[in-house]
């Protein structure tokens, strides 16, 4: 049976990786159990979340399913290792206790995000699914819990759209067309102009679209939703775009991708909520100043979707001064900790800062040299090639 499975996988692309005795290893790591050195096992996102949790930064609780499990999944012919979902339930139980909520509870629901996270970022990997765990019952509970029916309906609309596009592979533009049509009928310019009733109807239209496109009903069991999302992350590792990218860049196919499951925090809960991305310094010049953008009353995908115009991160100092000062302190701490410029993702929920990602930021050679000097590090921390690039060609230096 194992030979036939490997033969089928070879026709689709590279040979599926052999399992690395994942069943004998720890398959799931709570964030605080890992650290930055575990990128091979936890992936880049998971290692970053683990390190931020380890040093005491505000990170929503969660866990990482390891890259070794991804390899075993593919080696088994796209089948979960025995007992994996039982382990997921136990890990999510820890998150439930820390958040004081329960996954699938109609009165006090815990919602989660599901994100892929290989050792290296690459195209073709599954995008993030937010607000997973919502159905008609937990939707009512979320509305009652927050006292904000519009927020709950917006969270549900977003979840159905993301799950349909990312997990069920319905073309994203079809959801956007329905959303645009509803805004025209409602006389709304932005998504934030839509009321709770509009958002409720949009979610129904999205579910009908999924049924037409895929011939299936939208899953209502939160545990089924979670299992499907985890499976979609693993499947994306062997998707054509990801395989082609690894082939071109000579990245091994047996690295696998991790899956990060994390308690949701919400940037779309009003004026004191926001979401954003930022570098710990200017990536072009190396100037020691936060550089990035954010959106008030929004969720993560809004920043990159182009639906609304993000604000420069400096404006947050005026709009949310306390959060801005805290974010400045966190950014400085992470840069010192990693001894490198960091690329950060964050959410603010009703005035509370939450960190969602940290990774080494890409910058120009000039910025690399300036950052090294400003951190009082030796110039040897920059590569000789970076130093040569900042100095320019010999003829230019001679004439200056």
Secondary structure, 3 states (H helix, E strand, C coil): CHHHHHHHHHHHCCCCCCCCCHHHCCCEEEHHHCCCCCHHHHHHHHHHHHHHHHCCCCCCCEEEECHHHHHHHHHCCCCCCCCHHHHHHHHHHHHHHHHCCEECCCCCEECEEEEEEECCCCCCCCCCEEEECCCHHHHHHHHHHHCCHHHHHHHHHHHHHHHHHHHCCCCHHHHHHHHHHHHHHHCCCCHHHCCHHHHHHHHHHHHHHHHHHHCCCCCCCHHHHHHHHHHHHHHHHCCHHHHHHHHHHCCCCCCCEEEEEEECCCCCCCCCCEEEEEECCCCCCCCCCCEEEEEECCCHHHHHHCCCCCEEHHHHHHHCHHHHHHHHHHHHHHHHHHCCCEEEEEEEECCEEEEEEEEECCCCHHHHHHHHHHCCCCHHHCCHHHHHHHHCCHHHHHHC
